[in-house]
Structure formats: C-alpha cells, structure tokens
Amino acid sequence: MRQERNPTPVATLEAGRSYLPATTLAEYLRDVATMYPWLQAELDFGRVGAADALRVLAGTMTEFDSDETGRGDSYRQAQKDASVRLVGIQQLLDWAVPKDSPDGVTLLDVLGGDGTLARAVGSPSGNPLSKTTIVTGDISGEMVERALAHGLPAVRQAADFLFLRDHAVDGVLLAYGTHHIAPHLRQDAAAEAVRVVKPGGRVVLHDFEETSPMAQFFNRVVHENSAAGHDYTHFSRESLTEIFDGIGTPARVLDMYDPLIVRAATPDDARQGMCDYVGSMYGIRAHLEAQGGLDATWRLLEEHFDHTAFLSGSARGLDIPPAPVVYPSRGQFMAEVPRVAVVAVARKAG
C-alpha cells in the first residue's frame, strides 16, 4: 500500500515555466495527480537542486526531439513496433524485477523515450511482466509528452537528477541510450538510481561495450551518416565496475544478447523491414537507401553486425547467430540482427 504524501510545493519552483513542449510544470502535476495519483505522491520537485535542474531542462534540446534536431521523429516511427527489441527488454526486466517479485511492483525506466519498453511488455497477452508498472523517464520533453499521450505514466528528468523521492520504486533500469549520459555524470546517474530504488531493489545499467560491433556501428556508420552524428563514449566492463564500486553498491557485470527481430510474410519483406527499421531508428535511412537496393543494404548490415570475432573474445559463451540471418518461424520469416550488450546488475543494500 502506497503512503500518500503532501503535494509538491510547485509555487516556489516557477510553476508557470514550460516543462513539456505544450505543458507547464503546474499543468503536468495537475494531470498526473488526476491520472496517476500514486506517481504524483512519489514526485519530489521540492528537493534541493530541483529548481536549477528544471531550468536546465527548460533550455535542453536533444536529438530525439524531432528530425530537425536529429532523429526524433524517425526514431519514434521505428519504435511503433515495440516488439523488435522484446528479447532484450524481457531479459533486462528479468534482472530488474526478479520472477519471485510480488505483483504490483514499479520500475523506473530512466531513458524510456516515448515508452517503448512499457509498450513492449504491456502488449503481449499473458505476459507476467505486464503486471509491472513502468514509469517512463526521459530528458526529452517531446518524448515524455508522447509517452503520456500513449497513456503511460511518465516524467521528464535528467538521469543525473531524478524528480523522485528516496525509495520511490522497486527497480530502476538505465538502458538504450546510456552512452548519451556524459561520462562525468554517469556515477551521479547510478547514484540517483540507487537513491530512488527501495532497499533490496535492483538497478540495471545496459549499454554496448566500447569494443563491440554495435559501438563500432555507431562510430563508423551512425556518426558519419546521421544528421546529429553520434559522438558518444560507450562503456567498458571496467568502467561499469568502477561506477558502482564508487557509490558503494557493487554490481555484477554480464554479457547479454539483445537482438533486433523483424517479422514478415516473405524473406525479402523481412530483410526490407529490418533495413527500414535500422534506417529510421538510427537516422541513417538516406545512407541505407543509397546502397543500391535491398541486397546491397543487407550486405552492409551483415558487415557491420558480424559478431564472429567478438564472440571469440569478451562475449565468449553466448550461443547466438554470429551475423544477421533470415529464417522461417510459425508461418512467417524472421530477420534477426545480433547485438551483444554489457549489463551491470546492482542490488541496493537492505
């Protein structure tokens, strides 16, 4: 049973300032109090530093706001099919919310965008994880606005300064974009995640190791061919260990298979669907279309997502396709692009 708390004292926090593109902070809190009173009770816009954090948010523009600022519209278009990343999402949630957890637990998805993860686990019928309430967080006001429009509880906040009370949620996930957090703020983000999780709860941080094919794809293809570029530093296993050791909450560092899977009626439709997805998700549609047809584009994916050498090293032991593949399954064809992520799983003392 959630403990009801006093409302946030927004009068001292410039309640009229724009919080989302079309919404002030006061309007956001009013709407959340109506739709998600349990979330409103856990928000803390009155904590020390919140006013400064709000001012920074008001002046923040991200590549995910729109295609004019990078790849926001294209990214959201790709994420309409939330099932493409479901294999990895389910694994992350298994770590963040153990199978023996009681019903009704709450998870904060710190880098949740427009709610892809929440939509992915909420859609399959009978999915036990659909009983988990996922709060979508993001630094992009456009993304949070879209998540709310999807009917999802959401809050705009930076990963290194969360507008949640201590011990507010049962688990925290930082995934699918953690490399966008500046290296000097990553330990702060981990500390904030530990702060808001309940004693005994887990914090899971996911990214692509700096030597992985996925990180190299970002560096060699996305950075060179997308409007916003991709000048971000990925993680190493050592840096993940140091981050969590530095906040006094040691973590296990694990390899994880995190494929992209697109389903279609024919092999070529599956390959084309995957090429379209990758083009939109990473803002490189024009680059892929310039390859000269489906076969040439697919060969590019085969080249950059080839994990043969990587699997013989740091990710040894994973039984996965070493390169993009198409295969029949239950009357359809699946295009599968392998990705291997590195994940830190930490448990808060208590």
C-alpha positions, 0 to 999 in steps of 0.5 A: 500500500502506497503512503500518500504524501503532501503535494509538491510545493510547485509555487516556489519552483516557477510553476508557470515555466514550460516543462513539456513542449505544450505543458507547464510544470503546474499543468503536468502535476495537475494531470498526473495527480488526476491520472496517476495519483500514486506517481504524483505522491512519489514526485519530489520537485521540492528537493534541493537542486530541483529548481536549477535542474528544471531550468536546465531542462527548460533550455535542453534540446536533444536529438530525439526531439524531432528530425530537425534536431536529429532523429526524433521523429524517425526514431519514434516511427521505428519504435511503433513496433515495440516488439523488435527489441522484446528479447532484450527488454524481457531479459533486462526486466528479468534482472530488474524485477526478479520472477519471485517479485510480488505483483504490483511492483514499479520500475523506473525506466530512466531513458524510456523515450516515448515508452517503448519498453512499457509498450513492449511488455504491456502488449503481449497477452499473458505476459507476467511482466505486464503486471509491472508498472513502468514509469517512463523517464526521459530528458526529452520533453517531446518524448515524455509528452508522447509517452503520456499521450500513449497513456503511460505514466511518465516524467521528464528528468535528467538521469543525473537528477531524478524528480523522485523521492528516496525509495520511490520504486522497486527497480530502476533500469538505465538502458538504450541510450546510456552512452548519451549520459556524459561520462562525468555524470554517469556515477551521479546517474547510478547514484540517483538510481540507487537513491530512488530504488527501495532497499533490496531493489535492483538497478540495471545499467545496459549499454554496448561495450566500447569494443563491440560491433554495435559501438563500432556501428555507431562510430563508423556508420551512425556518426558519419551518416546521421544528421546529429552524428553520434559522438558518444563514449560507450562503456567498458566492463571496467568502467561499469565496475568502477561506477558502482564500486564508487557509490558503494553498491557493487554490481555484477557485470554480464554479457547479454544478447539483445537482438533486433527481430523483424517479422514478415510474410516473405524473406525479402519483406523481412530483410526490407523491414529490418533495413527500414527499421535500422534506417529510421531508428538510427537516422541513417535511412538516406545512407541505407537507401543509397546502397543500391537496393535491398541486397546491397543494404543487407550486405552492409548490415551483415558487415557491420553486425558480424559478431564472429570475432567478438564472440571469440573474445569478451562475449565468449559463451553466448550461443547466438547467430554470429551475423544477421540471418533470415529464417522461417518461424510459425508461418512467417520469416524472421530477420534477426540482427545480433547485438551483444550488450554489457549489463551491470546488475546492482542490488541496493543494500537492505 
